[in-house]
Amino acid sequence: MLSRTFRLLLVACLVTSSASAANDPFVGKWKVAPSKSKLNDEMKVEVAGANRYTLTFAPGAVDTIVADGSDQPALSGTTLSVTVKGPNSWVVIRKMKGRTLLTGYWTLSEDGKTLNDAYTEYAPDGSASSIPYVYERTAGSSGFQGTWDSDSEKVKAGIELQIQRYEGDGLSFNSGSDAKMAKKLKFDGKDYPDLDPNEDAGSAYSGRRVNERSLEITQKFKGKITGTRQIELSTDLKTLTVTVRLVGQSRPKSVLVYERESRASPLPCMGSTPPGINEADPTVNVRTSRYFRCLLTALVI
């Protein structure tokens, strides 16, 4: 449930001496192609005792809750409640300091193969944003217990990505209009702490250049790998595909396809102020998910 969407910085190392920074094929301005892109949300429900369940929304984003309808301590200072309305109906509510962050009304199909989630997020001003999610069972046989995947959320149009050279073989990634919001990455293969204040302490990243048209980024949390991100260029250098995979999940978290707008990069390479939460940005932490994303938003308000 908390899953949609997900965050990770990029880093890699040079593979050949001929691939100089001056001719880096990743440099340029890119625009996402929504019709070619796909987002996946995966959650797991496991029995942890009598009327007690473990809900996993992303690597490290796990809550264990008694399904009695009461608000119980949960991730990052929030509370979570699960109310069983019937064998095929649950209500899930997350709050922060008494304020409702999200609600999810889960309904199972009669054959137990589909889970419908009437999901709503609430902004600090009380405004609501709702999306009906439809999940397919990919593990488990009955009840809410099992693994569920949904591609109901769609990539929004208009998302742009600017990639520039940074300190030799490094790259700077910016998905906003402010150059100071760019994330700057060196490709030396070392682990670097994630300094984004929206990230948990202990987050780190590393990466490498697989070849002149492919980057592989690894995200870690307290030394353990939580996900990977592959960034690949087409042979004609006109398409950039970013594939995010989370540890323990059967399907890619997202596959974002960008089309090149230009090779030129007008923005100066400045600053490293962390950007806001944007799941379509290939530099964000892969641990971000729908319910976890909402939680992070509440924490920074």
Backbone as numpy.savetxt, mean C-alpha at the origin, in Angstrom:
# Nx Ny Nz CAx CAy CAz Cx Cy Cz
-9.73 -5.97 5.55 -10.56 -4.77 5.55 -9.70 -3.54 5.55
-8.78 -3.46 6.47 -7.88 -2.31 6.54 -7.01 -2.23 5.31
-7.19 -3.13 4.41 -6.22 -3.22 3.34 -6.66 -2.44 2.13
-6.06 -1.49 1.69 -6.20 -0.97 0.34 -4.96 -0.18 0.06
-4.76 -0.59 -0.17 -4.06 0.17 -0.55 -2.92 0.52 -0.34
-1.31 0.58 0.20 -0.51 0.39 0.68 0.43 1.39 0.21
2.99 1.42 1.50 3.91 2.53 1.35 5.34 2.02 1.33
6.26 2.65 0.51 7.62 2.10 0.41 8.55 3.05 -0.35
9.80 3.26 0.12 10.80 4.08 -0.56 11.58 3.22 -1.55
12.21 3.85 -2.60 12.97 3.11 -3.60 14.47 3.31 -3.45
15.21 2.22 -3.62 16.67 2.31 -3.62 17.18 1.16 -4.48
18.35 1.32 -5.17 18.90 0.22 -5.96 20.37 0.44 -6.23
21.05 -0.47 -6.91 22.47 -0.32 -7.21 22.73 -0.50 -8.69
23.78 0.13 -9.22 24.13 0.04 -10.64 24.51 -1.38 -11.02
24.14 -1.78 -12.20 24.47 -3.13 -12.65 25.61 -3.08 -13.66
25.58 -2.13 -14.58 26.65 -2.04 -15.57 27.21 -0.64 -15.61
28.49 -0.53 -15.92 29.13 0.78 -15.96 28.60 1.62 -17.10
28.02 0.97 -18.12 27.50 1.70 -19.27 26.19 2.39 -18.98
25.51 1.96 -17.90 24.22 2.57 -17.54 24.48 3.81 -16.71
24.89 4.87 -17.32 25.25 6.09 -16.60 24.03 6.86 -16.18
24.18 7.69 -15.11 23.05 8.47 -14.61 22.53 9.43 -15.67
23.42 9.92 -16.51 23.02 10.90 -17.51 22.02 10.32 -18.50
22.05 8.99 -18.72 21.16 8.35 -19.68 20.17 7.41 -19.01
19.89 7.61 -17.74 19.01 6.71 -17.01 17.64 6.68 -17.67
17.18 5.52 -18.16 15.91 5.45 -18.88 14.68 5.68 -18.01
14.83 5.63 -16.68 13.69 5.86 -15.80 13.34 7.34 -15.69
14.30 8.22 -16.00 14.09 9.66 -15.84 13.03 10.17 -16.80
12.13 10.98 -16.29 11.09 11.57 -17.11 9.81 11.78 -16.33
8.77 12.15 -17.04 7.46 12.40 -16.43 6.50 11.30 -16.89
5.78 10.70 -15.92 4.91 9.56 -16.19 3.50 9.82 -15.70
2.52 9.26 -16.40 1.12 9.41 -16.00 0.47 8.04 -15.95
-0.25 7.76 -14.85 -0.84 6.44 -14.66 -1.95 6.18 -15.68
-2.03 4.94 -16.13 -3.09 4.50 -17.04 -4.07 3.65 -16.24
-5.17 4.23 -15.73 -6.09 3.49 -14.85 -6.63 2.21 -15.45
-6.93 2.20 -16.75 -7.53 1.03 -17.37 -6.56 -0.16 -17.43
-5.26 0.13 -17.33 -4.25 -0.92 -17.39 -3.74 -1.31 -16.00
-4.19 -0.57 -14.98 -3.69 -0.77 -13.62 -4.70 -1.52 -12.76
-4.21 -2.07 -11.65 -5.08 -2.88 -10.79 -4.63 -2.82 -9.34
-5.61 -2.69 -8.44 -5.34 -2.72 -7.00 -5.99 -3.96 -6.41
-5.31 -4.59 -5.46 -5.88 -5.76 -4.78 -5.82 -5.56 -3.28
-6.89 -5.94 -2.60 -6.92 -5.90 -1.15 -7.09 -7.31 -0.63
-6.24 -7.71 0.30 -6.34 -9.06 0.87 -6.42 -8.98 2.38
-7.31 -9.74 2.96 -7.40 -9.83 4.41 -7.62 -11.29 4.80
-7.20 -11.60 6.03 -7.33 -12.96 6.55 -8.07 -12.93 7.88
-8.93 -13.90 8.07 -9.67 -14.06 9.33 -9.38 -15.46 9.85
-8.85 -15.53 11.09 -8.51 -16.81 11.69 -9.14 -16.93 13.07
-9.52 -18.15 13.44 -10.09 -18.39 14.76 -8.95 -18.42 15.78
-9.13 -17.67 16.89 -8.09 -17.59 17.93 -8.63 -18.04 19.28
-9.80 -18.68 19.30 -10.42 -19.12 20.54 -11.91 -19.02 20.45
-12.58 -19.21 21.59 -14.04 -19.13 21.61 -14.49 -17.71 21.30
-15.18 -17.53 20.18 -15.68 -16.22 19.75 -14.56 -15.19 19.65
-13.35 -15.65 19.38 -12.18 -14.78 19.31 -11.51 -14.99 17.94
-11.13 -13.86 17.30 -10.61 -13.94 15.93 -9.38 -13.06 15.76
-8.49 -13.50 14.88 -7.35 -12.69 14.47 -7.62 -12.18 13.06
-7.55 -10.86 12.89 -7.78 -10.23 11.60 -6.45 -9.67 11.10
-6.01 -10.12 9.93 -4.76 -9.65 9.34 -5.08 -8.84 8.09
-4.67 -7.57 8.11 -4.98 -6.67 7.01 -3.77 -6.40 6.11
-2.57 -6.64 6.64 -1.32 -6.45 5.90 -0.21 -6.98 6.79
1.00 -7.19 6.26 2.10 -7.64 7.12 2.29 -6.70 8.31
2.18 -7.23 9.52 2.34 -6.43 10.72 1.08 -5.72 11.17
0.05 -5.70 10.34 -1.21 -5.04 10.70 -2.21 -6.12 11.11
-2.12 -6.55 12.37 -2.90 -7.67 12.88 -3.63 -7.26 14.16
-4.90 -7.58 14.24 -5.70 -7.36 15.45 -6.31 -8.69 15.89
-6.31 -8.95 17.20 -7.01 -10.12 17.75 -8.14 -9.62 18.62
-9.36 -10.00 18.29 -10.55 -9.39 18.87 -11.57 -10.45 19.31
-12.20 -10.21 20.46 -13.37 -10.99 20.86 -14.58 -10.38 20.18
-15.35 -11.18 19.47 -16.48 -10.67 18.69 -17.71 -10.49 19.56
-17.62 -9.53 20.50 -18.75 -9.28 21.40 -19.32 -7.87 21.25
-18.84 -7.12 20.24 -19.36 -5.78 19.98 -18.73 -4.67 20.80
-17.80 -5.00 21.70 -17.17 -3.97 22.53 -15.93 -3.40 21.85
-15.62 -2.14 22.17 -14.40 -1.51 21.66 -13.20 -2.07 22.41
-12.24 -2.63 21.68 -11.08 -3.27 22.30 -9.79 -2.67 21.75
-8.71 -2.61 22.57 -7.44 -2.05 22.11 -6.96 -2.73 20.84
-6.50 -1.91 19.88 -6.09 -2.45 18.58 -4.86 -1.71 18.06
-4.64 -1.75 16.79 -3.44 -1.19 16.17 -3.23 0.28 16.48
-2.01 0.63 16.86 -1.55 2.02 16.97 -2.49 2.93 17.76
-2.97 2.45 18.86 -3.79 3.28 19.74 -5.25 3.38 19.35
-5.68 2.62 18.37 -7.10 2.63 18.00 -7.84 1.57 18.80
-9.15 1.54 18.63 -9.95 0.44 19.15 -10.67 -0.21 17.97
-11.01 -1.48 18.14 -11.72 -2.21 17.10 -12.82 -3.02 17.75
-13.97 -3.04 17.12 -15.07 -3.88 17.61 -15.61 -4.72 16.47
-16.01 -5.95 16.82 -16.65 -6.85 15.86 -17.95 -7.32 16.49
-19.04 -7.07 15.80 -20.36 -7.49 16.27 -20.91 -8.56 15.33
-21.26 -9.70 15.88 -21.83 -10.78 15.08 -23.34 -10.60 15.02
-23.85 -10.28 13.85 -25.28 -10.09 13.66 -25.99 -11.38 13.29
-25.20 -12.34 12.82 -25.74 -13.63 12.40 -24.62 -14.44 11.80
-24.88 -15.67 11.38 -23.82 -16.53 10.83 -23.17 -15.96 9.58
-23.89 -15.09 8.87 -23.37 -14.52 7.63 -23.27 -13.00 7.67
-23.24 -12.43 8.87 -23.25 -10.97 8.97 -22.42 -10.48 10.16
-21.40 -9.66 9.88 -20.57 -9.02 10.91 -20.55 -7.51 10.68
-20.38 -6.77 11.78 -20.15 -5.32 11.70 -18.81 -5.04 12.37
-17.91 -4.38 11.64 -16.57 -4.08 12.13 -16.41 -2.56 12.20
-15.97 -2.04 13.36 -15.83 -0.59 13.54 -14.47 -0.28 14.18
-13.73 0.64 13.59 -12.47 1.11 14.17 -12.62 2.57 14.59
-12.07 2.88 15.79 -12.14 4.24 16.32 -10.77 4.70 16.80
-10.63 6.01 16.88 -9.44 6.61 17.46 -9.90 7.67 18.47
-9.62 7.43 19.74 -10.02 8.34 20.82 -11.52 8.62 20.77
-12.28 7.60 20.50 -13.73 7.71 20.48 -14.33 8.14 19.16
-13.48 8.64 18.24 -13.99 9.07 16.94 -13.96 7.89 15.97
-15.06 7.66 15.28 -15.13 6.57 14.32 -14.29 6.87 13.09
-13.37 5.98 12.79 -12.53 6.11 11.59 -13.13 5.39 10.41
-13.73 4.21 10.68 -14.27 3.42 9.59 -15.29 2.42 10.11
-16.17 2.04 9.22 -17.13 0.97 9.51 -17.14 0.01 8.33
-17.35 -1.27 8.63 -17.45 -2.27 7.58 -18.59 -3.22 7.91
-19.53 -3.34 7.01 -20.65 -4.26 7.19 -20.39 -5.45 6.26
-20.01 -6.57 6.87 -19.62 -7.76 6.11 -20.80 -8.72 5.97
-21.01 -9.18 4.75 -22.08 -10.13 4.48 -21.56 -11.25 3.59
-21.78 -12.49 4.03 -21.36 -13.65 3.25 -22.46 -14.08 2.29
-22.06 -14.54 1.10 -23.02 -15.10 0.17 -23.47 -16.46 0.69
-24.56 -16.96 0.17 -25.11 -18.24 0.64 -24.15 -19.40 0.43
-23.35 -19.34 -0.65 -22.42 -20.44 -0.90 -21.08 -20.23 -0.17
-20.92 -19.11 0.54 -19.73 -18.86 1.33 -18.49 -18.50 0.52
-18.65 -18.23 -0.77 -17.50 -17.95 -1.62 -17.25 -16.46 -1.83
-18.21 -15.62 -1.42 -18.10 -14.17 -1.64 -18.39 -13.42 -0.36
-17.60 -12.41 -0.07 -17.82 -11.54 1.08 -18.03 -10.12 0.56
-19.18 -9.54 0.89 -19.48 -8.16 0.53 -19.20 -7.26 1.72
-18.41 -6.22 1.51 -18.03 -5.29 2.57 -18.53 -3.90 2.21
-19.57 -3.44 2.89 -20.05 -2.06 2.72 -19.16 -1.19 3.60
-18.10 -0.66 3.01 -17.01 0.00 3.74 -17.15 1.52 3.67
-16.97 2.19 4.83 -17.05 3.65 4.89 -15.92 4.20 5.75
-15.21 5.19 5.24 -14.20 5.91 6.01 -14.77 7.27 6.39
-14.36 7.79 7.58 -14.86 9.07 8.06 -13.70 10.04 8.28
-13.79 11.21 7.66 -12.77 12.25 7.81 -12.96 12.96 9.15
-11.95 13.70 9.60 -12.07 14.43 10.88 -13.26 15.38 10.94
-13.69 15.92 9.78 -14.83 16.82 9.78 -16.17 16.08 9.75
-16.10 14.75 9.79 -17.31 13.95 9.81 -17.80 13.50 8.45
-17.21 14.01 7.38 -17.63 13.60 6.04 -17.25 12.15 5.79
-18.06 11.47 5.02 -17.88 10.03 4.80 -17.57 9.72 3.35
-16.79 8.67 3.15 -16.47 8.18 1.82 -16.70 6.68 1.81
-17.58 6.21 0.94 -17.98 4.81 0.96 -17.63 4.10 -0.35
-17.21 2.85 -0.23 -16.94 2.00 -1.39 -17.45 0.60 -1.08
-18.27 0.02 -1.95 -18.70 -1.36 -1.75 -17.63 -2.32 -2.28
-17.02 -3.08 -1.39 -16.00 -4.04 -1.79 -16.60 -5.43 -1.90
-16.18 -6.16 -2.91 -16.60 -7.54 -3.10 -15.34 -8.41 -3.06
-15.29 -9.33 -2.09 -14.14 -10.21 -1.92 -14.44 -11.61 -2.43
-13.41 -12.22 -2.98 -13.47 -13.61 -3.42 -12.68 -14.46 -2.41
-13.25 -15.58 -2.01 -12.52 -16.47 -1.10 -11.38 -17.14 -1.85
-10.16 -17.02 -1.30 -9.01 -17.68 -1.92 -8.40 -18.73 -0.99
-8.92 -18.84 0.23 -8.51 -19.90 1.17 -9.60 -20.04 2.21
-9.72 -21.25 2.79 -10.79 -21.51 3.75 -11.99 -22.10 3.05
-12.93 -22.62 3.86 -14.06 -23.32 3.25 -15.42 -22.83 3.70
-15.51 -22.26 4.92 -16.82 -21.84 5.40 -16.70 -20.70 6.39
-17.80 -19.98 6.57 -17.80 -18.87 7.51 -16.87 -17.75 7.06
-16.63 -16.79 7.97 -15.75 -15.67 7.65 -14.27 -16.07 7.71
-13.97 -17.20 8.36 -12.59 -17.65 8.45 -12.06 -17.96 7.06
-10.84 -17.48 6.78 -10.22 -17.74 5.49 -9.47 -16.53 4.99
-9.05 -16.61 3.73 -8.36 -15.52 3.06 -9.26 -14.96 1.98
-9.32 -13.61 1.91 -10.23 -12.94 1.00 -9.48 -11.91 0.17
-9.76 -11.87 -1.14 -9.13 -10.92 -2.05 -10.18 -10.15 -2.83
-9.90 -8.84 -3.01 -10.83 -7.98 -3.73 -10.07 -7.02 -4.64
-10.58 -6.82 -5.86 -10.03 -5.81 -6.75 -11.07 -4.72 -7.03
-11.96 -4.50 -6.05 -13.04 -3.53 -6.23 -12.55 -2.09 -6.34
-11.49 -1.75 -5.60 -10.99 -0.38 -5.65 -10.24 -0.15 -6.95
-10.51 0.97 -7.60 -9.91 1.28 -8.89 -8.89 2.41 -8.76
-7.91 2.38 -9.64 -6.89 3.43 -9.67 -7.50 4.70 -10.27
-7.26 5.82 -9.62 -7.81 7.09 -10.09 -6.98 7.67 -11.23
-7.66 8.36 -12.12 -6.99 9.01 -13.24 -6.27 10.28 -12.76
-5.31 10.73 -13.54 -4.64 11.99 -13.25 -3.40 11.90 -12.38
-3.05 10.71 -11.93 -1.87 10.56 -11.08 -0.61 10.63 -11.94
0.32 11.51 -11.56 1.55 11.67 -12.31 2.75 11.36 -11.43
3.83 10.94 -12.05 5.06 10.62 -11.36 6.22 11.26 -12.09
7.02 12.02 -11.36 8.21 12.65 -11.93 9.44 11.94 -11.39
10.30 11.45 -12.28 11.53 10.78 -11.88 12.71 11.59 -12.40
13.64 11.92 -11.50 14.81 12.71 -11.87 16.09 12.06 -11.37
17.21 12.48 -11.94 18.49 12.00 -11.47 18.79 12.59 -10.09
19.52 11.83 -9.30 19.88 12.29 -7.96 21.24 11.73 -7.57
22.20 12.60 -7.35 23.53 12.23 -6.87 24.11 11.01 -7.57
24.57 11.20 -8.76 25.20 10.11 -9.49 24.19 9.16 -10.08
24.16 7.94 -9.56 23.26 6.93 -10.12 21.92 6.89 -9.41
21.69 7.80 -8.47 20.44 7.82 -7.71 19.28 8.38 -8.51
18.07 8.23 -7.96 16.87 8.76 -8.58 16.01 9.46 -7.53
15.29 10.48 -7.99 14.35 11.20 -7.15 12.95 10.96 -7.70
12.01 10.59 -6.81 10.64 10.27 -7.21 9.68 11.26 -6.58
8.80 11.85 -7.40 7.86 12.83 -6.89 6.51 12.63 -7.57
5.47 12.40 -6.77 4.12 12.22 -7.33 3.23 13.42 -7.05
3.83 14.52 -6.54 3.06 15.73 -6.26 3.59 16.91 -7.04
3.05 18.08 -6.75 3.46 19.29 -7.46 4.61 20.02 -6.78
4.93 19.62 -5.55 5.97 20.28 -4.78 7.27 19.47 -4.85
8.33 20.07 -5.40 9.60 19.37 -5.54 10.18 18.99 -4.19
9.82 19.71 -3.14 10.34 19.40 -1.80 9.76 18.10 -1.25
8.70 17.61 -1.90 8.07 16.38 -1.44 8.69 15.13 -2.08
9.71 15.33 -2.91 10.34 14.21 -3.62 11.06 13.28 -2.66
11.08 12.00 -3.01 11.86 11.01 -2.27 13.10 10.67 -3.09
14.26 10.79 -2.44 15.53 10.64 -3.13 16.21 9.35 -2.72
16.66 8.61 -3.72 17.15 7.27 -3.46 18.51 7.03 -4.09
19.40 6.42 -3.32 20.70 6.02 -3.83 20.69 4.51 -4.08
21.35 4.09 -5.12 21.32 2.69 -5.52 22.61 1.97 -5.14
22.84 1.83 -3.84 24.06 1.18 -3.38 23.79 -0.14 -2.67
22.52 -0.59 -2.66 22.19 -1.90 -2.10 22.15 -1.97 -0.59
22.32 -0.86 0.10 22.34 -0.86 1.56 20.93 -0.65 2.14
20.72 -1.14 3.37 19.47 -0.85 4.08 19.51 0.58 4.60
18.40 1.31 4.41 18.28 2.67 4.90 17.02 2.78 5.77
17.09 3.47 6.90 15.88 3.66 7.70 14.89 4.54 6.97
13.62 4.22 7.10 12.57 5.04 6.49 12.28 6.20 7.43
12.62 7.41 6.98 12.50 8.60 7.83 11.14 9.27 7.73
10.25 8.71 6.94 8.90 9.27 6.84 8.23 9.22 8.20
7.78 10.37 8.75 7.14 10.38 10.07 5.85 9.59 10.13
5.25 9.28 8.97 4.03 8.48 8.94 4.32 6.99 9.10
5.60 6.60 9.03 5.98 5.20 9.12 6.29 4.79 10.54
6.15 3.49 10.82 6.50 2.96 12.12 8.01 2.95 12.30
8.46 3.17 13.54 9.89 3.06 13.84 10.33 1.63 13.53
11.46 1.49 12.87 11.93 0.17 12.50 11.73 -0.15 11.04
11.07 0.76 10.29 10.88 0.55 8.86 12.16 0.89 8.11
12.51 0.10 7.13 13.72 0.33 6.34 13.49 -0.19 4.92
14.41 0.17 4.02 14.29 -0.26 2.65 15.67 -0.47 2.04
15.73 -1.27 1.01 16.96 -1.49 0.25 16.55 -1.82 -1.16
17.52 -1.87 -2.07 17.15 -2.18 -3.45 18.34 -2.43 -4.34
18.02 -2.74 -5.59 19.07 -3.00 -6.56 18.52 -2.80 -7.96
19.44 -2.57 -8.88 19.07 -2.54 -10.29 19.24 -3.96 -10.82
18.16 -4.58 -11.20 18.21 -5.94 -11.75 18.91 -5.91 -13.11
18.53 -4.93 -13.92 19.19 -4.66 -15.20 18.86 -3.23 -15.57
19.20 -2.80 -16.77 19.02 -1.39 -17.12 17.55 -0.98 -17.22
16.63 -1.95 -17.25 15.21 -1.61 -17.34 14.39 -2.12 -16.16
15.05 -2.55 -15.10 14.31 -3.14 -13.98 14.95 -2.81 -12.63
14.12 -2.36 -11.68 14.53 -2.10 -10.31 13.76 -3.04 -9.39
14.41 -3.49 -8.33 13.72 -4.29 -7.32 13.98 -3.66 -5.95
12.91 -3.33 -5.25 12.99 -2.66 -3.96 12.44 -3.59 -2.88
13.13 -3.65 -1.75 12.69 -4.49 -0.64 12.40 -3.62 0.57
11.22 -3.80 1.16 10.82 -3.07 2.37 10.94 -4.00 3.57
11.48 -3.47 4.67 11.64 -4.26 5.88 11.03 -3.55 7.08
10.68 -4.35 8.07 10.18 -3.80 9.33 10.84 -4.59 10.46
11.64 -3.89 11.25 12.41 -4.50 12.33 13.22 -5.69 11.83
13.86 -5.49 10.67 14.75 -6.49 10.11 14.09 -7.56 9.28
12.76 -7.63 9.28 12.06 -8.67 8.53 11.46 -8.07 7.25
11.58 -8.81 6.17 11.03 -8.34 4.90 9.50 -8.36 4.95
8.89 -7.24 4.57 7.43 -7.14 4.57 6.85 -7.07 3.15
7.69 -6.71 2.19 7.19 -6.63 0.83 8.27 -6.26 -0.15
7.96 -6.40 -1.43 8.88 -6.02 -2.50 8.13 -5.22 -3.54
8.90 -4.47 -4.30 8.34 -3.64 -5.36 9.23 -3.75 -6.59
8.65 -4.16 -7.70 9.39 -4.26 -8.95 8.96 -3.12 -9.87
9.94 -2.42 -10.41 9.68 -1.31 -11.32 10.35 -1.65 -12.64
9.55 -1.81 -13.69 10.06 -2.30 -14.96 9.67 -1.39 -16.12
10.62 -1.18 -17.01 10.40 -0.41 -18.22 10.14 -1.35 -19.39
9.26 -0.95 -20.29 9.03 -1.71 -21.52 10.25 -1.56 -22.43
10.36 -2.42 -23.42 11.53 -2.38 -24.31 11.62 -1.07 -25.09
10.47 -0.43 -25.37 10.50 0.84 -26.08 10.63 2.03 -25.14
10.74 1.75 -23.81 10.95 2.77 -22.77 9.78 3.75 -22.63
8.60 3.35 -23.12 7.45 4.24 -23.06 6.46 3.88 -21.95
6.64 2.72 -21.32 5.72 2.26 -20.28 6.50 1.83 -19.05
6.01 2.24 -17.88 6.62 1.90 -16.60 5.60 1.12 -15.78
5.95 -0.10 -15.37 5.03 -0.94 -14.59 5.59 -1.15 -13.19
4.79 -0.85 -12.19 5.19 -0.98 -10.79 4.32 -2.07 -10.15
4.96 -3.17 -9.73 4.24 -4.29 -9.12 4.64 -4.42 -7.66
3.66 -4.37 -6.76 3.89 -4.44 -5.32 3.39 -5.79 -4.80
4.25 -6.47 -4.05 3.88 -7.73 -3.43 4.15 -7.66 -1.93
3.20 -8.13 -1.11 3.36 -8.18 0.32 3.64 -9.61 0.76
4.51 -9.75 1.74 4.83 -11.07 2.27 3.56 -11.72 2.85
3.32 -12.96 2.49 2.17 -13.68 3.02 0.90 -13.50 2.23
0.92 -12.67 1.18 -0.28 -12.48 0.38 -0.10 -13.15 -0.98
-1.17 -13.78 -1.45 -1.08 -14.62 -2.64 -1.06 -13.83 -3.95
-1.62 -12.63 -3.93 -1.71 -11.84 -5.15 -0.94 -10.52 -4.99
-0.51 -9.90 -6.10 0.15 -8.60 -5.99 -0.78 -7.58 -5.34
-0.23 -6.75 -4.47 -1.00 -5.70 -3.83 -1.51 -4.71 -4.86
-0.66 -4.40 -5.82 -1.06 -3.51 -6.90 -0.17 -3.70 -8.10
-0.72 -3.44 -9.26 0.04 -3.38 -10.51 -0.34 -2.05 -11.16
0.57 -1.09 -11.11 0.32 0.24 -11.65 1.11 0.43 -12.93
0.42 0.81 -13.98 1.04 1.01 -15.28 1.04 2.50 -15.60
2.25 3.02 -15.83 2.41 4.44 -16.17 2.86 4.55 -17.62
2.39 5.62 -18.29 2.81 5.91 -19.66 3.67 7.17 -19.66
4.74 7.15 -20.44 5.65 8.28 -20.45 5.01 9.50 -21.10
5.16 10.65 -20.42 4.70 11.92 -20.98 5.86 12.68 -21.61
7.03 12.58 -20.99 8.21 13.26 -21.52 9.46 12.69 -20.92
10.60 12.86 -21.60 11.88 12.46 -21.05 12.47 13.58 -20.21
12.05 14.80 -20.48 12.57 15.95 -19.74 12.02 15.95 -18.33
12.76 16.54 -17.39 12.34 16.60 -15.99 12.54 18.01 -15.47
11.50 18.88 -15.56 11.64 20.29 -15.24 11.83 20.59 -13.77
11.39 19.72 -12.87 11.50 20.05 -11.45 12.92 19.88 -10.95
13.45 20.84 -10.17 14.77 20.68 -9.59 14.75 19.59 -8.54
15.88 18.92 -8.35 15.96 17.85 -7.36 16.23 18.47 -6.00
15.21 18.68 -5.20 15.33 19.38 -3.94 14.66 18.59 -2.83
15.09 18.86 -1.60 14.37 18.43 -0.41 14.06 16.95 -0.34
13.60 16.50 0.84 13.21 15.11 1.00 12.08 14.99 2.01
11.24 16.03 2.08 10.11 16.00 2.98 9.17 14.89 2.58
8.77 14.01 3.51 7.92 12.87 3.16 6.60 13.32 2.57
6.14 12.65 1.51 4.86 12.99 0.91 3.70 12.48 1.74
2.48 12.92 1.37 1.29 12.43 2.03 1.00 11.02 1.59
-0.01 10.42 2.18 -0.33 9.03 1.89 -0.99 8.94 0.52
-0.38 8.17 -0.38 -0.87 8.03 -1.74 -0.53 6.64 -2.23
-1.50 5.75 -2.26 -1.21 4.36 -2.58 -0.77 4.15 -4.01
-1.07 5.09 -4.90 -0.66 4.92 -6.28 0.77 5.41 -6.52
1.39 5.98 -5.51 2.77 6.44 -5.60 3.71 5.25 -5.43
4.58 4.96 -6.41 5.44 3.78 -6.29 6.52 3.90 -5.23
6.64 5.05 -4.57 7.65 5.20 -3.54 7.09 5.01 -2.14
5.78 4.75 -2.00 5.22 4.65 -0.66 5.40 3.25 -0.09
5.30 3.14 1.22 5.52 1.89 1.94 4.48 0.85 1.57
4.92 -0.34 1.22 4.00 -1.39 0.79 3.12 -1.91 1.91
3.40 -1.53 3.17 2.59 -2.04 4.27 1.24 -1.31 4.34
1.09 -0.20 3.64 -0.16 0.54 3.70 -1.32 -0.28 3.13
-2.46 -0.26 3.81 -3.63 -0.97 3.35 -4.85 -0.09 3.61
-5.99 -0.56 3.18 -7.20 0.24 3.31 -7.47 0.61 4.76
-7.57 -0.38 5.65 -7.87 -0.08 7.03 -6.66 0.50 7.75
-5.47 0.10 7.36 -4.26 0.64 7.97 -4.02 2.05 7.48
-4.34 2.35 6.22 -4.20 3.68 5.66 -5.06 4.67 6.43
-6.30 4.29 6.71 -7.20 5.16 7.46 -6.64 5.43 8.85
-6.05 4.40 9.45 -5.44 4.52 10.77 -4.29 5.52 10.73
-3.43 5.42 9.70 -2.28 6.32 9.59 -2.74 7.76 9.40
-3.79 7.95 8.60 -4.31 9.29 8.39 -4.75 9.92 9.70
-5.40 9.13 10.54 -5.87 9.65 11.84 -4.70 10.04 12.71
-3.60 9.29 12.64 -2.46 9.54 13.50 -1.75 10.83 13.17
-1.79 11.28 11.90 -1.06 12.47 11.52 -1.92 13.72 11.55
-3.19 13.60 11.87 -4.08 14.76 11.93 -3.95 15.46 13.27
